[in-house]
Amino acid sequence: MKRAKPKLQEVRIQMYLRATPARVWKALTDPKELVRWYKKPLHVSAKKGAAWNFTSIDGKVLEVKPGKKLVHTFRFPFAKGEPWTRVTFLLEKHGRNTCLTLIHDRFQHGKQTREWVSGGWPFLISNLKSYLETRKPLQEGGYN
């Protein structure tokens, strides 16, 4: 009898941001904003089926609900043999603020992606928070 491999735990981060969902959405999807807090975008469009490519990340947009939800695939092109994973951004309005939930999942055992992103996402979401609330990220350009 074959045993099913247990799923690796997802990376989940929830952060309250002093910004409207529309403002957070713009920071998540506008290349001029992404380069400030995340990475340099190469080909980015918040449309289903569009490319979601940065200097060291490849992806494709799977689902878009403007101002509420963005889902894309994720893979480091330099990491041969690493599988595609999935990133979901959820935005919920809380008064004048937004609750942002990031979920990165679909990891496979024996692969490095989960280890790499579990160290990167906390900083990047903090960088986004600083950028939205003060117009100054903790580190300009995130991890470029």
Sequence and secondary structure as in RCSB ss.txt:
>XXXX:A:sequence
MKRAKPKLQEVRIQMYLRATPARVWKALTDPKELVRWYKKPLHVSAKKGAAWNFTSIDGKVLEVKPGKKLVHTFR
FPFAKGEPWTRVTFLLEKHGRNTCLTLIHDRFQHGKQTREWVSGGWPFLISNLKSYLETRKPLQEGGYN
>XXXX:A:secstr
          EEEEEEESS HHHHHHHHH HHHHHHHS  EEEE  STT BEEETTBB BEEEEETTTEEEEEEB
 TTSTT   EEEEEEEEEETTEEEEEEEEE   TT SHHHHHHHHHHHHHHHHHHHHHHS  SSTTTT 
